[in-house]
Amino acid sequence: MDLICTNDGDVPLWMRIGSGNESDQKQFVQAMKDFQNQLNLDSLMVADSA
């Protein structure tokens, strides 16, 4: 599950159920692009990969 939440209050803004075989490095970039396109926001995004 890919989930993007607000910094203050952890309100969910975007979610996607993905395949367990996806590469995290590739999917993080695509998730940020999909989120930005959906909400049309001019924002800063920070992601963390294990």
CHARMM internal coordinates of N, CA and C (Angstrom, degrees):
IC EDIT
DIST 1 N 1 CA 1.4443
DIST 1 CA 1 C 1.5161
ANGL 1 N 1 CA 1 C 107.74
DIST 1 C 2 N 1.3125
ANGL 1 CA 1 C 2 N 116.79
DIHE 1 N 1 CA 1 C 2 N 127.60
DIST 2 N 2 CA 1.4625
ANGL 1 C 2 N 2 CA 122.35
DIHE 1 CA 1 C 2 N 2 CA 173.59
DIST 2 CA 2 C 1.5211
ANGL 2 N 2 CA 2 C 106.81
DIHE 1 C 2 N 2 CA 2 C -99.42
DIST 2 C 3 N 1.3210
ANGL 2 CA 2 C 3 N 116.38
DIHE 2 N 2 CA 2 C 3 N 129.11
DIST 3 N 3 CA 1.4622
ANGL 2 C 3 N 3 CA 121.06
DIHE 2 CA 2 C 3 N 3 CA -175.71
DIST 3 CA 3 C 1.5125
ANGL 3 N 3 CA 3 C 109.65
DIHE 2 C 3 N 3 CA 3 C -137.09
DIST 3 C 4 N 1.3347
ANGL 3 CA 3 C 4 N 116.86
DIHE 3 N 3 CA 3 C 4 N 130.99
DIST 4 N 4 CA 1.4614
ANGL 3 C 4 N 4 CA 122.85
DIHE 3 CA 3 C 4 N 4 CA 175.13
DIST 4 CA 4 C 1.5204
ANGL 4 N 4 CA 4 C 106.57
DIHE 3 C 4 N 4 CA 4 C -116.79
DIST 4 C 5 N 1.3523
ANGL 4 CA 4 C 5 N 115.68
DIHE 4 N 4 CA 4 C 5 N 126.04
DIST 5 N 5 CA 1.4684
ANGL 4 C 5 N 5 CA 122.20
DIHE 4 CA 4 C 5 N 5 CA -177.86
DIST 5 CA 5 C 1.5211
ANGL 5 N 5 CA 5 C 110.14
DIHE 4 C 5 N 5 CA 5 C -123.92
DIST 5 C 6 N 1.3331
ANGL 5 CA 5 C 6 N 115.74
DIHE 5 N 5 CA 5 C 6 N 162.96
DIST 6 N 6 CA 1.4598
ANGL 5 C 6 N 6 CA 120.83
DIHE 5 CA 5 C 6 N 6 CA 174.96
DIST 6 CA 6 C 1.5219
ANGL 6 N 6 CA 6 C 109.31
DIHE 5 C 6 N 6 CA 6 C -72.69
DIST 6 C 7 N 1.3113
ANGL 6 CA 6 C 7 N 115.87
DIHE 6 N 6 CA 6 C 7 N 155.88
DIST 7 N 7 CA 1.4558
ANGL 6 C 7 N 7 CA 121.60
DIHE 6 CA 6 C 7 N 7 CA 178.13
DIST 7 CA 7 C 1.5249
ANGL 7 N 7 CA 7 C 111.01
DIHE 6 C 7 N 7 CA 7 C -71.82
DIST 7 C 8 N 1.3141
ANGL 7 CA 7 C 8 N 116.92
DIHE 7 N 7 CA 7 C 8 N -36.35
DIST 8 N 8 CA 1.4571
ANGL 7 C 8 N 8 CA 121.65
DIHE 7 CA 7 C 8 N 8 CA -177.05
DIST 8 CA 8 C 1.5255
ANGL 8 N 8 CA 8 C 109.39
DIHE 7 C 8 N 8 CA 8 C -103.02
DIST 8 C 9 N 1.3127
ANGL 8 CA 8 C 9 N 117.54
DIHE 8 N 8 CA 8 C 9 N 102.52
DIST 9 N 9 CA 1.4571
ANGL 8 C 9 N 9 CA 121.57
DIHE 8 CA 8 C 9 N 9 CA 176.58
DIST 9 CA 9 C 1.5123
ANGL 9 N 9 CA 9 C 114.78
DIHE 8 C 9 N 9 CA 9 C 99.77
DIST 9 C 10 N 1.3131
ANGL 9 CA 9 C 10 N 117.85
DIHE 9 N 9 CA 9 C 10 N -5.13
DIST 10 N 10 CA 1.4671
ANGL 9 C 10 N 10 CA 122.18
DIHE 9 CA 9 C 10 N 10 CA 177.79
DIST 10 CA 10 C 1.5259
ANGL 10 N 10 CA 10 C 113.62
DIHE 9 C 10 N 10 CA 10 C 52.09
DIST 10 C 11 N 1.3308
ANGL 10 CA 10 C 11 N 116.22
DIHE 10 N 10 CA 10 C 11 N 45.00
DIST 11 N 11 CA 1.4580
ANGL 10 C 11 N 11 CA 121.27
DIHE 10 CA 10 C 11 N 11 CA 176.91
DIST 11 CA 11 C 1.5293
ANGL 11 N 11 CA 11 C 108.49
DIHE 10 C 11 N 11 CA 11 C -79.76
DIST 11 C 12 N 1.3321
ANGL 11 CA 11 C 12 N 118.48
DIHE 11 N 11 CA 11 C 12 N 124.28
DIST 12 N 12 CA 1.4652
ANGL 11 C 12 N 12 CA 120.39
DIHE 11 CA 11 C 12 N 12 CA 179.65
DIST 12 CA 12 C 1.5269
ANGL 12 N 12 CA 12 C 111.19
DIHE 11 C 12 N 12 CA 12 C -64.74
DIST 12 C 13 N 1.3400
ANGL 12 CA 12 C 13 N 115.98
DIHE 12 N 12 CA 12 C 13 N 132.22
DIST 13 N 13 CA 1.4559
ANGL 12 C 13 N 13 CA 121.24
DIHE 12 CA 12 C 13 N 13 CA 178.25
DIST 13 CA 13 C 1.5248
ANGL 13 N 13 CA 13 C 112.59
DIHE 12 C 13 N 13 CA 13 C -111.68
DIST 13 C 14 N 1.3373
ANGL 13 CA 13 C 14 N 116.50
DIHE 13 N 13 CA 13 C 14 N -29.17
DIST 14 N 14 CA 1.4707
ANGL 13 C 14 N 14 CA 121.17
DIHE 13 CA 13 C 14 N 14 CA -175.60
DIST 14 CA 14 C 1.5156
ANGL 14 N 14 CA 14 C 108.59
DIHE 13 C 14 N 14 CA 14 C -154.68
DIST 14 C 15 N 1.3449
ANGL 14 CA 14 C 15 N 116.29
DIHE 14 N 14 CA 14 C 15 N 142.14
DIST 15 N 15 CA 1.4504
ANGL 14 C 15 N 15 CA 120.55
DIHE 14 CA 14 C 15 N 15 CA 178.48
DIST 15 CA 15 C 1.5203
ANGL 15 N 15 CA 15 C 109.19
DIHE 14 C 15 N 15 CA 15 C -146.69
DIST 15 C 16 N 1.3347
ANGL 15 CA 15 C 16 N 115.05
DIHE 15 N 15 CA 15 C 16 N 146.46
DIST 16 N 16 CA 1.4562
ANGL 15 C 16 N 16 CA 121.23
DIHE 15 CA 15 C 16 N 16 CA 176.11
DIST 16 CA 16 C 1.5193
ANGL 16 N 16 CA 16 C 108.07
DIHE 15 C 16 N 16 CA 16 C -147.94
DIST 16 C 17 N 1.3209
ANGL 16 CA 16 C 17 N 116.06
DIHE 16 N 16 CA 16 C 17 N 136.16
DIST 17 N 17 CA 1.4557
ANGL 16 C 17 N 17 CA 120.98
DIHE 16 CA 16 C 17 N 17 CA 174.26
DIST 17 CA 17 C 1.5264
ANGL 17 N 17 CA 17 C 107.06
DIHE 16 C 17 N 17 CA 17 C -93.94
DIST 17 C 18 N 1.3250
ANGL 17 CA 17 C 18 N 116.34
DIHE 17 N 17 CA 17 C 18 N 122.41
DIST 18 N 18 CA 1.4587
ANGL 17 C 18 N 18 CA 121.09
DIHE 17 CA 17 C 18 N 18 CA -176.44
DIST 18 CA 18 C 1.5153
ANGL 18 N 18 CA 18 C 111.69
DIHE 17 C 18 N 18 CA 18 C -115.16
DIST 18 C 19 N 1.3083
ANGL 18 CA 18 C 19 N 114.28
DIHE 18 N 18 CA 18 C 19 N 175.62
DIST 19 N 19 CA 1.4500
ANGL 18 C 19 N 19 CA 121.71
DIHE 18 CA 18 C 19 N 19 CA 177.04
DIST 19 CA 19 C 1.5285
ANGL 19 N 19 CA 19 C 109.35
DIHE 18 C 19 N 19 CA 19 C -76.24
DIST 19 C 20 N 1.3008
ANGL 19 CA 19 C 20 N 117.29
DIHE 19 N 19 CA 19 C 20 N 144.34
DIST 20 N 20 CA 1.4621
ANGL 19 C 20 N 20 CA 120.67
DIHE 19 CA 19 C 20 N 20 CA 177.60
DIST 20 CA 20 C 1.5178
ANGL 20 N 20 CA 20 C 113.09
DIHE 19 C 20 N 20 CA 20 C -70.61
DIST 20 C 21 N 1.3168
ANGL 20 CA 20 C 21 N 117.10
DIHE 20 N 20 CA 20 C 21 N -8.55
DIST 21 N 21 CA 1.4574
ANGL 20 C 21 N 21 CA 121.49
DIHE 20 CA 20 C 21 N 21 CA -178.08
DIST 21 CA 21 C 1.5269
ANGL 21 N 21 CA 21 C 113.22
DIHE 20 C 21 N 21 CA 21 C -98.75
DIST 21 C 22 N 1.3302
ANGL 21 CA 21 C 22 N 118.02
DIHE 21 N 21 CA 21 C 22 N 4.52
DIST 22 N 22 CA 1.4686
ANGL 21 C 22 N 22 CA 121.19
DIHE 21 CA 21 C 22 N 22 CA -179.08
DIST 22 CA 22 C 1.5253
ANGL 22 N 22 CA 22 C 110.94
DIHE 21 C 22 N 22 CA 22 C -74.69
DIST 22 C 23 N 1.3173
ANGL 22 CA 22 C 23 N 115.85
DIHE 22 N 22 CA 22 C 23 N 148.59
DIST 23 N 23 CA 1.4602
ANGL 22 C 23 N 23 CA 121.65
DIHE 22 CA 22 C 23 N 23 CA 174.75
DIST 23 CA 23 C 1.5264
ANGL 23 N 23 CA 23 C 109.08
DIHE 22 C 23 N 23 CA 23 C -78.11
DIST 23 C 24 N 1.3382
ANGL 23 CA 23 C 24 N 117.73
DIHE 23 N 23 CA 23 C 24 N 125.55
DIST 24 N 24 CA 1.4647
ANGL 23 C 24 N 24 CA 121.46
DIHE 23 CA 23 C 24 N 24 CA -179.61
DIST 24 CA 24 C 1.5262
ANGL 24 N 24 CA 24 C 111.90
DIHE 23 C 24 N 24 CA 24 C -59.68
DIST 24 C 25 N 1.3225
ANGL 24 CA 24 C 25 N 117.21
DIHE 24 N 24 CA 24 C 25 N -41.76
DIST 25 N 25 CA 1.4576
ANGL 24 C 25 N 25 CA 120.48
DIHE 24 CA 24 C 25 N 25 CA -176.85
DIST 25 CA 25 C 1.5273
ANGL 25 N 25 CA 25 C 110.93
DIHE 24 C 25 N 25 CA 25 C -61.97
DIST 25 C 26 N 1.3180
ANGL 25 CA 25 C 26 N 117.93
DIHE 25 N 25 CA 25 C 26 N -41.85
DIST 26 N 26 CA 1.4615
ANGL 25 C 26 N 26 CA 121.32
DIHE 25 CA 25 C 26 N 26 CA 179.50
DIST 26 CA 26 C 1.5226
ANGL 26 N 26 CA 26 C 111.15
DIHE 25 C 26 N 26 CA 26 C -74.01
DIST 26 C 27 N 1.3313
ANGL 26 CA 26 C 27 N 117.51
DIHE 26 N 26 CA 26 C 27 N -39.06
DIST 27 N 27 CA 1.4582
ANGL 26 C 27 N 27 CA 120.83
DIHE 26 CA 26 C 27 N 27 CA -175.13
DIST 27 CA 27 C 1.5264
ANGL 27 N 27 CA 27 C 112.61
DIHE 26 C 27 N 27 CA 27 C -71.42
DIST 27 C 28 N 1.3344
ANGL 27 CA 27 C 28 N 118.68
DIHE 27 N 27 CA 27 C 28 N -34.03
DIST 28 N 28 CA 1.4677
ANGL 27 C 28 N 28 CA 120.22
DIHE 27 CA 27 C 28 N 28 CA 179.17
DIST 28 CA 28 C 1.5146
ANGL 28 N 28 CA 28 C 110.98
DIHE 27 C 28 N 28 CA 28 C -59.42
DIST 28 C 29 N 1.3220
ANGL 28 CA 28 C 29 N 116.70
DIHE 28 N 28 CA 28 C 29 N -44.25
DIST 29 N 29 CA 1.4748
ANGL 28 C 29 N 29 CA 120.90
DIHE 28 CA 28 C 29 N 29 CA 179.89
DIST 29 CA 29 C 1.5193
ANGL 29 N 29 CA 29 C 110.07
DIHE 28 C 29 N 29 CA 29 C -64.06
DIST 29 C 30 N 1.3317
ANGL 29 CA 29 C 30 N 117.54
DIHE 29 N 29 CA 29 C 30 N -44.88
DIST 30 N 30 CA 1.4600
ANGL 29 C 30 N 30 CA 120.80
DIHE 29 CA 29 C 30 N 30 CA -179.72
DIST 30 CA 30 C 1.5278
ANGL 30 N 30 CA 30 C 111.54
DIHE 29 C 30 N 30 CA 30 C -65.93
DIST 30 C 31 N 1.3271
ANGL 30 CA 30 C 31 N 117.62
DIHE 30 N 30 CA 30 C 31 N -38.73
DIST 31 N 31 CA 1.4692
ANGL 30 C 31 N 31 CA 121.03
DIHE 30 CA 30 C 31 N 31 CA 178.72
DIST 31 CA 31 C 1.5247
ANGL 31 N 31 CA 31 C 110.63
DIHE 30 C 31 N 31 CA 31 C -62.33
DIST 31 C 32 N 1.3208
ANGL 31 CA 31 C 32 N 117.87
DIHE 31 N 31 CA 31 C 32 N -42.28
DIST 32 N 32 CA 1.4708
ANGL 31 C 32 N 32 CA 120.69
DIHE 31 CA 31 C 32 N 32 CA 178.69
DIST 32 CA 32 C 1.5260
ANGL 32 N 32 CA 32 C 111.21
DIHE 31 C 32 N 32 CA 32 C -65.00
DIST 32 C 33 N 1.3316
ANGL 32 CA 32 C 33 N 116.98
DIHE 32 N 32 CA 32 C 33 N -40.04
DIST 33 N 33 CA 1.4688
ANGL 32 C 33 N 33 CA 120.20
DIHE 32 CA 32 C 33 N 33 CA 178.22
DIST 33 CA 33 C 1.5298
ANGL 33 N 33 CA 33 C 110.64
DIHE 32 C 33 N 33 CA 33 C -65.26
DIST 33 C 34 N 1.3370
ANGL 33 CA 33 C 34 N 117.44
DIHE 33 N 33 CA 33 C 34 N -44.70
DIST 34 N 34 CA 1.4680
ANGL 33 C 34 N 34 CA 121.40
DIHE 33 CA 33 C 34 N 34 CA 179.28
DIST 34 CA 34 C 1.5272
ANGL 34 N 34 CA 34 C 111.16
DIHE 33 C 34 N 34 CA 34 C -61.91
DIST 34 C 35 N 1.3303
ANGL 34 CA 34 C 35 N 116.54
DIHE 34 N 34 CA 34 C 35 N -43.74
DIST 35 N 35 CA 1.4652
ANGL 34 C 35 N 35 CA 121.30
DIHE 34 CA 34 C 35 N 35 CA 179.18
DIST 35 CA 35 C 1.5292
ANGL 35 N 35 CA 35 C 110.58
DIHE 34 C 35 N 35 CA 35 C -62.59
DIST 35 C 36 N 1.3040
ANGL 35 CA 35 C 36 N 116.94
DIHE 35 N 35 CA 35 C 36 N -46.63
DIST 36 N 36 CA 1.4608
ANGL 35 C 36 N 36 CA 120.81
DIHE 35 CA 35 C 36 N 36 CA -178.29
DIST 36 CA 36 C 1.5307
ANGL 36 N 36 CA 36 C 110.69
DIHE 35 C 36 N 36 CA 36 C -64.59
DIST 36 C 37 N 1.3352
ANGL 36 CA 36 C 37 N 117.69
DIHE 36 N 36 CA 36 C 37 N -40.01
DIST 37 N 37 CA 1.4665
ANGL 36 C 37 N 37 CA 120.97
DIHE 36 CA 36 C 37 N 37 CA 178.29
DIST 37 CA 37 C 1.5211
ANGL 37 N 37 CA 37 C 111.91
DIHE 36 C 37 N 37 CA 37 C -66.68
DIST 37 C 38 N 1.3244
ANGL 37 CA 37 C 38 N 117.04
DIHE 37 N 37 CA 37 C 38 N -38.04
DIST 38 N 38 CA 1.4644
ANGL 37 C 38 N 38 CA 121.26
DIHE 37 CA 37 C 38 N 38 CA -177.78
DIST 38 CA 38 C 1.5270
ANGL 38 N 38 CA 38 C 111.51
DIHE 37 C 38 N 38 CA 38 C -66.93
DIST 38 C 39 N 1.3302
ANGL 38 CA 38 C 39 N 117.19
DIHE 38 N 38 CA 38 C 39 N -44.30
DIST 39 N 39 CA 1.4544
ANGL 38 C 39 N 39 CA 120.28
DIHE 38 CA 38 C 39 N 39 CA -175.25
DIST 39 CA 39 C 1.5223
ANGL 39 N 39 CA 39 C 113.63
DIHE 38 C 39 N 39 CA 39 C -99.23
DIST 39 C 40 N 1.3321
ANGL 39 CA 39 C 40 N 116.66
DIHE 39 N 39 CA 39 C 40 N -9.56
DIST 40 N 40 CA 1.4553
ANGL 39 C 40 N 40 CA 121.87
DIHE 39 CA 39 C 40 N 40 CA 178.44
DIST 40 CA 40 C 1.5244
ANGL 40 N 40 CA 40 C 111.25
DIHE 39 C 40 N 40 CA 40 C 52.30
DIST 40 C 41 N 1.3301
ANGL 40 CA 40 C 41 N 116.66
DIHE 40 N 40 CA 40 C 41 N 54.35
DIST 41 N 41 CA 1.4580
ANGL 40 C 41 N 41 CA 122.46
DIHE 40 CA 40 C 41 N 41 CA -179.06
DIST 41 CA 41 C 1.5257
ANGL 41 N 41 CA 41 C 110.89
DIHE 40 C 41 N 41 CA 41 C -106.59
DIST 41 C 42 N 1.3052
ANGL 41 CA 41 C 42 N 115.39
DIHE 41 N 41 CA 41 C 42 N 147.52
DIST 42 N 42 CA 1.4544
ANGL 41 C 42 N 42 CA 121.66
DIHE 41 CA 41 C 42 N 42 CA 171.51
DIST 42 CA 42 C 1.5290
ANGL 42 N 42 CA 42 C 105.29
DIHE 41 C 42 N 42 CA 42 C -100.70
DIST 42 C 43 N 1.3345
ANGL 42 CA 42 C 43 N 116.89
DIHE 42 N 42 CA 42 C 43 N 101.52
DIST 43 N 43 CA 1.4657
ANGL 42 C 43 N 43 CA 118.40
DIHE 42 CA 42 C 43 N 43 CA -170.71
DIST 43 CA 43 C 1.5110
ANGL 43 N 43 CA 43 C 111.70
DIHE 42 C 43 N 43 CA 43 C -148.57
DIST 43 C 44 N 1.3240
ANGL 43 CA 43 C 44 N 115.39
DIHE 43 N 43 CA 43 C 44 N 170.98
DIST 44 N 44 CA 1.4489
ANGL 43 C 44 N 44 CA 124.03
DIHE 43 CA 43 C 44 N 44 CA 174.50
DIST 44 CA 44 C 1.5206
ANGL 44 N 44 CA 44 C 108.28
DIHE 43 C 44 N 44 CA 44 C -103.20
DIST 44 C 45 N 1.3434
ANGL 44 CA 44 C 45 N 116.98
DIHE 44 N 44 CA 44 C 45 N 131.03
DIST 45 N 45 CA 1.4582
ANGL 44 C 45 N 45 CA 120.51
DIHE 44 CA 44 C 45 N 45 CA 179.40
DIST 45 CA 45 C 1.5225
ANGL 45 N 45 CA 45 C 109.13
DIHE 44 C 45 N 45 CA 45 C -120.12
DIST 45 C 46 N 1.3232
ANGL 45 CA 45 C 46 N 115.45
DIHE 45 N 45 CA 45 C 46 N 136.28
DIST 46 N 46 CA 1.4666
ANGL 45 C 46 N 46 CA 121.84
DIHE 45 CA 45 C 46 N 46 CA 178.87
DIST 46 CA 46 C 1.5247
ANGL 46 N 46 CA 46 C 107.13
DIHE 45 C 46 N 46 CA 46 C -121.52
DIST 46 C 47 N 1.3435
ANGL 46 CA 46 C 47 N 116.16
DIHE 46 N 46 CA 46 C 47 N 130.19
DIST 47 N 47 CA 1.4754
ANGL 46 C 47 N 47 CA 120.58
DIHE 46 CA 46 C 47 N 47 CA -179.48
DIST 47 CA 47 C 1.5181
ANGL 47 N 47 CA 47 C 109.44
DIHE 46 C 47 N 47 CA 47 C -126.33
DIST 47 C 48 N 1.3166
ANGL 47 CA 47 C 48 N 116.18
DIHE 47 N 47 CA 47 C 48 N 151.87
DIST 48 N 48 CA 1.4497
ANGL 47 C 48 N 48 CA 122.03
DIHE 47 CA 47 C 48 N 48 CA 179.82
DIST 48 CA 48 C 1.5257
ANGL 48 N 48 CA 48 C 108.04
DIHE 47 C 48 N 48 CA 48 C -127.99
DIST 48 C 49 N 1.3082
ANGL 48 CA 48 C 49 N 116.37
DIHE 48 N 48 CA 48 C 49 N 132.20
DIST 49 N 49 CA 1.4546
ANGL 48 C 49 N 49 CA 121.09
DIHE 48 CA 48 C 49 N 49 CA 179.18
DIST 49 CA 49 C 1.5225
ANGL 49 N 49 CA 49 C 109.53
DIHE 48 C 49 N 49 CA 49 C -119.20
DIST 49 C 50 N 1.3237
ANGL 49 CA 49 C 50 N 116.75
DIHE 49 N 49 CA 49 C 50 N 137.14
DIST 50 N 50 CA 1.4578
ANGL 49 C 50 N 50 CA 121.44
DIHE 49 CA 49 C 50 N 50 CA -178.17
DIST 50 CA 50 C 1.5012
ANGL 50 N 50 CA 50 C 111.85
DIHE 49 C 50 N 50 CA 50 C -69.77
END
COOR INIT
IC SEED 1 N 1 CA 1 C
IC BUILD
